[in-house]
Amino acid sequence: DAPGSYLSGIECDGATYHRSATARDRDMLREHVLRGLGWEILRIWSTDWWVDPTGTVDRVCKQLDELLIVSRAKRAVEVEKAVAEALAREAIERAMAENASDTKPTPKQAEVRAVQAVQTPAAAEDVPAEAYAQRVSVQGVDQPPLKWLYLECDPSSAVESCDPDAFFDKAYDERLQAMVAHVVAEEGPVLDLVLARRISRVHGWQRTGSRIQERVEVVARRGYKTSEESVGTFYWPVALEPGSEVAFRSAGPEAQRSMDEVCMEELVALADHVVDPTATDDENLVVMARELGILRLRVSSRGRLEDALRRFRSAATPPAET
């Protein structure tokens, strides 16, 4: 259902388990840490396996089936939420366009009309089925842009065919350049690892080795400006200067995106979108993490979000009068 994601982890106690007095404590601590990071953990004890291997497998399969039902229901809710948000943004844009020739509506009026449009069956039918996949924003309102959707692209759509055997040949540069251009234009600013991964997958490779990544980077650096961060190099679309303002893009229904794959400028835009001036820093960081799909913040992740929050506040604070 979700390639690249794991439904559960299964821990098994090994031969050395009973030889250590603190092994059980370590197991419980490890399970606690993994659950805190969002994992679902199942356990198979060696004694259960020895006494009744078939029954143990049946029990674990039943638990996995139950987890799968919960996971599917959760993803279905997330898809519905993403589609509803996209429809609402589309309705806002349409409502404002319809009134552009008359008086310019206030943001609140546009919002009310958009809700009415979404609630009206006839209006809902006018919204294309792929509306959730569009980057939608409100035009003509003096507000920061609303969230866009981040969608994974298919580099192979930019070329007639992919040839893994010719990947490292000089003659293959033109096709690689076309694929790189497609990914950067659709997903940029895009992390170097993500760019290499997209191109690696369409060539049938499930792992992106250093040679593949270096090959892609050599081609990418010829045509695109970059920004360097602790998590890697980000390639920027031609129309954008590295470090310029960008909108935060929430991961679409089919997309998978870790926080390390989001550039700092986009994290600052996220802060601009969700930060509550009356809330504490910790509360705002939690809200930002939730928008990124992070249930529990790691130290490294928290550091980047704190940096983004500081930059947002620094940009939002007017300079002192002299």
Secondary structure as UniProt FT lines:
FT   TURN            3..4
FT   STRAND          9..12
FT   TURN            15..16
FT   HELIX           17..19
FT   TURN            21..22
FT   HELIX           23..36
FT   TURN            37..38
FT   STRAND          41..44
FT   HELIX           46..51
FT   HELIX           53..98
FT   TURN            99..101
FT   HELIX           107..119
FT   HELIX           121..126
FT   HELIX           129..133
FT   STRAND          148..150
FT   HELIX           155..158
FT   HELIX           164..166
FT   TURN            167..168
FT   HELIX           170..172
FT   HELIX           173..187
FT   STRAND          190..191
FT   HELIX           192..202
FT   TURN            203..204
FT   HELIX           210..223
FT   STRAND          226..229
FT   TURN            230..231
FT   STRAND          232..235
FT   TURN            238..239
FT   TURN            242..243
FT   STRAND          249..251
FT   TURN            253..254
FT   HELIX           259..261
FT   HELIX           264..274
FT   TURN            277..278
FT   HELIX           281..291
FT   TURN            292..293
FT   HELIX           299..316
//
